[in-house]
């Protein structure tokens, strides 16, 4: 299996809602996956709840990778997510991400910090909404 990357994972989560969520999670995220967003840890089940909520709220997203680095099973990037919500409002967040990949190239752990560049204050926590 080729190693995943954040653009592929987010594109399938947000823009390919025709794909079953469990299939997307299985393809890009280890069964033992953990994620820390702005200091809060979630396990894979909590992340799945987050992804389901995003699919309810997000109409489309464009993922702009600004920097991306790999070193063995370590992965880091800086990316922007340009979101159009179903109500037509838009959000732009910049994300600073450090990750560890499992042996099959899926994300095993992600630690990220998000920075709101555009959008309503109420959308500041879209990176961890459930």
Secondary structure, DSSP 4 states (H G I P E B T S, - for coil): -----HHHHHHHHHT-TTS-HHHHHHHHEEEEEEEEETTEEEEHHHHHHHHHHHHHHEEEEEEEEEEEEEETTEEEEEEEEEEEETTS-EEEEEEEEEEEE-TTSSEEEEEEEEEEEES-GGGTTGGG--
